[in-house]
Amino acid sequence: MKSAIIGGTGIDASFPIETKRRTVDTPYGIAEVFEGVGAHSDLVFLPRHSAGHSVPPHLINYRANIAALKTLEVSQAIGLYAVGSITGMLPPGSWGLVDQFIDMTGGSRADTFFTGGQSGVKHVPMVQPYNLALRKAVARAALEKGKRDIVLKGTYVCTNGPRLETPAEIRMFRILGGDYVGMTAATETILAAEVDLPFAAIAFSINWAAGLDEEGVSFLEDETIHRLTGEIVSVCVDALRNPVTS
């Protein structure tokens, strides 16, 4: 059985596992993936922004990406998301599991496989957007690696991008219950749910959101982000060793 890690900022340029590039043709377009070799032949890395981080979040072909994972018979996946912190739930330099999201993309993306006609209509429940067994596997793997301060929940606010948010928007998101803000998680989560792909999400904070930093919006240094993402990927690889059910 295959497992997948979907990554973007801080990950796609330096994935720490030996892979080989492959393109997958889907009804929604071509997706680029990197398949592990040797001991990691059952692991797939999908760079959501394509190689070189060349596609902005609002133009990502999310449907092709998720469809490609199904074509490759991936049975579980974890999405990794760089975020800006809104509350102290996840201060910059820390990471944790996402358990809820607020979708603010405004319907501007192709975020469903079910568009009527031949594809039909499907209303996917989102009471528990993320697979509980997979979230537990991540928490357990983190603990086994000595990571005792992992955050076990948090609400991800998904904006359309590619621009960053205004301080007024961040104040609104805080009132709505958001803990951090990004531009990709909600869309991937929805599509994974539609195809019954067990899915978990990890957010890692690289800055305070607009209006919360005296310097404006200052990001962690690249070296710190690389160390952080390396730790997260190592935990994910361990967590994905055993398949879960949807």
One Martini backbone bead per residue (centre of mass of N, CA, C, O) as a GRO file, in nm:
protein
  246
    1MET     BB    1   0.098   0.035   0.019
    2LYS     BB    2   0.035   0.374  -0.028
    3SER     BB    3   0.181   0.692   0.050
    4ALA     BB    4   0.138   1.052   0.125
    5ILE     BB    5   0.302   1.370   0.065
    6ILE     BB    6   0.204   1.707   0.096
    7GLY     BB    7   0.382   1.993  -0.037
    8GLY     BB    8   0.566   2.310   0.000
    9THR     BB    9   0.680   2.518   0.185
   10GLY     BB   10   1.009   2.403   0.255
   11ILE     BB   11   0.990   2.111   0.080
   12ASP     BB   12   1.011   2.088  -0.242
   13ALA     BB   13   1.339   2.154  -0.239
   14SER     BB   14   1.400   1.932   0.032
   15PHE     BB   15   1.344   1.636   0.012
   16PRO     BB   16   1.483   1.369   0.225
   17ILE     BB   17   1.410   1.166  -0.016
   18GLU     BB   18   1.456   0.940  -0.245
   19THR     BB   19   1.360   1.011  -0.589
   20LYS     BB   20   1.120   0.990  -0.863
   21ARG     BB   21   0.994   1.114  -1.142
   22ARG     BB   22   0.635   1.171  -1.216
   23THR     BB   23   0.368   1.148  -1.442
   24VAL     BB   24   0.007   1.208  -1.420
   25ASP     BB   25  -0.278   1.115  -1.584
   26THR     BB   26  -0.583   1.297  -1.583
   27PRO     BB   27  -0.903   1.431  -1.625
   28TYR     BB   28  -0.758   1.724  -1.504
   29GLY     BB   29  -0.464   1.644  -1.568
   30ILE     BB   30  -0.133   1.694  -1.491
   31ALA     BB   31   0.078   1.533  -1.252
   32GLU     BB   32   0.339   1.578  -1.013
   33VAL     BB   33   0.565   1.329  -0.890
   34PHE     BB   34   0.744   1.154  -0.613
   35GLU     BB   35   0.903   0.851  -0.589
   36GLY     BB   36   1.014   0.631  -0.393
   37VAL     BB   37   1.310   0.457  -0.304
   38GLY     BB   38   1.347   0.162  -0.188
   39ALA     BB   39   1.245   0.188   0.135
   40HIS     BB   40   1.039   0.426  -0.012
   41SER     BB   41   0.839   0.295  -0.241
   42ASP     BB   42   0.557   0.367  -0.065
   43LEU     BB   43   0.628   0.674  -0.133
   44VAL     BB   44   0.469   0.995  -0.192
   45PHE     BB   45   0.549   1.305  -0.349
   46LEU     BB   46   0.357   1.618  -0.354
   47PRO     BB   47   0.395   1.917  -0.524
   48ARG     BB   48   0.157   2.151  -0.530
   49HIS     BB   49   0.342   2.383  -0.695
   50SER     BB   50   0.541   2.236  -0.816
   51ALA     BB   51   0.830   2.258  -0.943
   52GLY     BB   52   0.974   2.537  -0.791
   53HIS     BB   53   0.725   2.691  -0.704
   54SER     BB   54   0.526   2.788  -0.978
   55VAL     BB   55   0.237   2.773  -0.832
   56PRO     BB   56  -0.016   2.931  -0.723
   57PRO     BB   57  -0.274   2.865  -0.507
   58HIS     BB   58  -0.518   2.959  -0.709
   59LEU     BB   59  -0.380   2.758  -0.961
   60ILE     BB   60  -0.405   2.492  -0.861
   61ASN     BB   61  -0.447   2.145  -0.948
   62TYR     BB   62  -0.616   1.974  -0.727
   63ARG     BB   63  -0.760   1.749  -0.880
   64ALA     BB   64  -0.512   1.622  -1.011
   65ASN     BB   65  -0.359   1.556  -0.754
   66ILE     BB   66  -0.570   1.368  -0.619
   67ALA     BB   67  -0.616   1.181  -0.862
   68ALA     BB   68  -0.324   1.076  -0.872
   69LEU     BB   69  -0.330   0.926  -0.602
   70LYS     BB   70  -0.551   0.728  -0.689
   71THR     BB   71  -0.403   0.610  -0.934
   72LEU     BB   72  -0.159   0.512  -0.730
   73GLU     BB   73  -0.300   0.387  -0.472
   74VAL     BB   74  -0.344   0.571  -0.242
   75SER     BB   75  -0.441   0.529   0.118
   76GLN     BB   76  -0.275   0.786   0.233
   77ALA     BB   77  -0.253   1.131   0.371
   78ILE     BB   78  -0.031   1.421   0.413
   79GLY     BB   79  -0.057   1.761   0.486
   80LEU     BB   80   0.158   2.045   0.441
   81TYR     BB   81   0.153   2.375   0.624
   82ALA     BB   82   0.212   2.695   0.582
   83VAL     BB   83   0.180   2.953   0.835
   84GLY     BB   84  -0.003   3.205   1.001
   85SER     BB   85  -0.038   3.346   1.307
   86ILE     BB   86  -0.317   3.436   1.525
   87THR     BB   87  -0.252   3.263   1.766
   88GLY     BB   88  -0.101   3.081   2.040
   89MET     BB   89  -0.135   2.787   1.939
   90LEU     BB   90   0.092   2.861   1.686
   91PRO     BB   91   0.381   2.956   1.699
   92PRO     BB   92   0.656   3.039   1.567
   93GLY     BB   93   0.824   2.719   1.513
   94SER     BB   94   0.567   2.549   1.513
   95TRP     BB   95   0.362   2.239   1.535
   96GLY     BB   96   0.051   2.077   1.402
   97LEU     BB   97  -0.268   1.977   1.412
   98VAL     BB   98  -0.551   1.964   1.221
   99ASP     BB   99  -0.928   1.984   1.278
  100GLN     BB  100  -1.001   2.260   1.127
  101PHE     BB  101  -1.188   2.470   0.888
  102ILE     BB  102  -1.189   2.782   0.694
  103ASP     BB  103  -1.348   2.884   0.396
  104MET     BB  104  -1.220   3.182   0.193
  105THR     BB  105  -1.219   3.138  -0.136
  106GLY     BB  106  -1.515   3.189  -0.278
  107GLY     BB  107  -1.547   2.972  -0.522
  108SER     BB  108  -1.276   3.002  -0.728
  109ARG     BB  109  -1.248   2.689  -0.723
  110ALA     BB  110  -1.180   2.357  -0.805
  111ASP     BB  111  -1.343   2.169  -0.524
  112THR     BB  112  -1.482   1.941  -0.716
  113PHE     BB  113  -1.593   1.632  -0.872
  114PHE     BB  114  -1.908   1.734  -0.838
  115THR     BB  115  -2.076   1.900  -1.127
  116GLY     BB  116  -2.261   1.721  -1.254
  117GLY     BB  117  -2.404   1.516  -1.452
  118GLN     BB  118  -2.185   1.262  -1.491
  119SER     BB  119  -2.061   1.327  -1.193
  120GLY     BB  120  -2.263   1.449  -1.023
  121VAL     BB  121  -2.375   1.456  -0.675
  122LYS     BB  122  -2.196   1.555  -0.363
  123HIS     BB  123  -2.232   1.552  -0.003
  124VAL     BB  124  -1.979   1.625   0.218
  125PRO     BB  125  -1.895   1.566   0.521
  126MET     BB  126  -1.737   1.804   0.793
  127VAL     BB  127  -1.719   1.731   1.095
  128GLN     BB  128  -1.453   1.539   1.023
  129PRO     BB  129  -1.201   1.618   0.812
  130TYR     BB  130  -1.004   1.428   0.981
  131ASN     BB  131  -0.831   1.152   1.039
  132LEU     BB  132  -0.802   1.008   1.342
  133ALA     BB  133  -0.593   0.778   1.307
  134LEU     BB  134  -0.378   0.958   1.165
  135ARG     BB  135  -0.345   1.165   1.388
  136LYS     BB  136  -0.250   0.959   1.599
  137ALA     BB  137   0.001   0.865   1.442
  138VAL     BB  138   0.146   1.133   1.453
  139ALA     BB  139   0.153   1.173   1.759
  140ARG     BB  140   0.308   0.907   1.816
  141ALA     BB  141   0.559   0.966   1.641
  142ALA     BB  142   0.642   1.221   1.790
  143LEU     BB  143   0.679   1.095   2.069
  144GLU     BB  144   0.897   0.882   1.980
  145LYS     BB  145   1.088   1.147   1.898
  146GLY     BB  146   1.041   1.359   2.151
  147LYS     BB  147   0.771   1.512   2.074
  148ARG     BB  148   0.582   1.692   2.333
  149ASP     BB  149   0.467   1.984   2.182
  150ILE     BB  150   0.243   1.902   2.016
  151VAL     BB  151  -0.026   2.010   1.841
  152LEU     BB  152  -0.368   1.867   1.830
  153LYS     BB  153  -0.497   2.149   1.737
  154GLY     BB  154  -0.677   2.348   1.482
  155THR     BB  155  -0.766   2.643   1.289
  156TYR     BB  156  -0.794   2.680   0.941
  157VAL     BB  157  -0.747   2.950   0.728
  158CYS     BB  158  -0.867   2.979   0.389
  159THR     BB  159  -0.731   3.149   0.135
  160ASN     BB  160  -0.674   3.246  -0.195
  161GLY     BB  161  -0.490   3.441  -0.296
  162PRO     BB  162  -0.159   3.542  -0.305
  163ARG     BB  163  -0.216   3.729  -0.100
  164LEU     BB  164  -0.206   3.874   0.183
  165GLU     BB  165  -0.327   3.988   0.475
  166THR     BB  166  -0.505   4.189   0.665
  167PRO     BB  167  -0.550   4.301   0.978
  168ALA     BB  168  -0.861   4.294   0.961
  169GLU     BB  169  -0.884   3.998   0.874
  170ILE     BB  170  -0.741   3.877   1.119
  171ARG     BB  171  -0.946   3.977   1.326
  172MET     BB  172  -1.180   3.819   1.203
  173PHE     BB  173  -1.058   3.532   1.223
  174ARG     BB  174  -1.042   3.533   1.528
  175ILE     BB  175  -1.347   3.560   1.580
  176LEU     BB  176  -1.411   3.287   1.412
  177GLY     BB  177  -1.157   3.080   1.523
  178GLY     BB  178  -0.880   3.126   1.420
  179ASP     BB  179  -0.522   3.027   1.433
  180TYR     BB  180  -0.457   3.013   1.117
  181VAL     BB  181  -0.302   3.096   0.792
  182GLY     BB  182  -0.382   3.003   0.448
  183MET     BB  183  -0.413   2.857   0.084
  184THR     BB  184  -0.480   2.506   0.070
  185ALA     BB  185  -0.621   2.297   0.270
  186ALA     BB  186  -0.926   2.291   0.209
  187THR     BB  187  -0.918   2.183  -0.083
  188GLU     BB  188  -0.772   1.915  -0.026
  189THR     BB  189  -0.968   1.806   0.186
  190ILE     BB  190  -1.223   1.789   0.017
  191LEU     BB  191  -1.116   1.601  -0.210
  192ALA     BB  192  -1.032   1.367  -0.028
  193ALA     BB  193  -1.318   1.314   0.079
  194GLU     BB  194  -1.456   1.247  -0.199
  195VAL     BB  195  -1.236   0.984  -0.232
  196ASP     BB  196  -1.172   0.843   0.042
  197LEU     BB  197  -0.907   0.984   0.170
  198PRO     BB  198  -0.707   0.954   0.412
  199PHE     BB  199  -0.660   1.255   0.616
  200ALA     BB  200  -0.400   1.485   0.708
  201ALA     BB  201  -0.293   1.785   0.898
  202ILE     BB  202  -0.008   2.010   0.893
  203ALA     BB  203   0.101   2.286   1.082
  204PHE     BB  204   0.345   2.552   1.015
  205SER     BB  205   0.501   2.824   1.155
  206ILE     BB  206   0.653   3.136   0.989
  207ASN     BB  207   0.444   3.353   1.117
  208TRP     BB  208   0.291   3.636   1.182
  209ALA     BB  209   0.024   3.787   1.127
  210ALA     BB  210  -0.121   4.055   1.039
  211GLY     BB  211  -0.070   4.288   1.313
  212LEU     BB  212   0.134   4.092   1.514
  213ASP     BB  213   0.389   4.248   1.399
  214GLU     BB  214   0.602   4.512   1.434
  215GLU     BB  215   0.748   4.445   1.137
  216GLY     BB  216   0.481   4.309   1.016
  217VAL     BB  217   0.610   4.051   0.804
  218SER     BB  218   0.801   3.797   0.951
  219PHE     BB  219   1.016   3.541   0.868
  220LEU     BB  220   1.162   3.272   0.883
  221GLU     BB  221   1.436   3.125   0.835
  222ASP     BB  222   1.540   2.892   0.618
  223GLU     BB  223   1.689   2.711   0.823
  224THR     BB  224   1.446   2.677   1.015
  225ILE     BB  225   1.248   2.558   0.812
  226HIS     BB  226   1.418   2.312   0.737
  227ARG     BB  227   1.423   2.187   1.019
  228LEU     BB  228   1.117   2.169   1.059
  229THR     BB  229   1.043   1.997   0.806
  230GLY     BB  230   1.228   1.760   0.868
  231GLU     BB  231   1.080   1.674   1.125
  232ILE     BB  232   0.800   1.631   1.000
  233VAL     BB  233   0.869   1.420   0.784
  234SER     BB  234   0.978   1.207   0.976
  235VAL     BB  235   0.709   1.164   1.120
  236CYS     BB  236   0.537   1.090   0.871
  237VAL     BB  237   0.686   0.838   0.784
  238ASP     BB  238   0.616   0.682   1.043
  239ALA     BB  239   0.300   0.719   1.037
  240LEU     BB  240   0.277   0.568   0.734
  241ARG     BB  241   0.350   0.260   0.781
  242ASN     BB  242   0.045   0.236   0.863
  243PRO     BB  243  -0.259   0.170   0.769
  244VAL     BB  244  -0.564   0.323   0.725
  245THR     BB  245  -0.899   0.404   0.756
  246SER     BB  246  -1.185   0.589   0.648
   0.00000   0.00000   0.00000
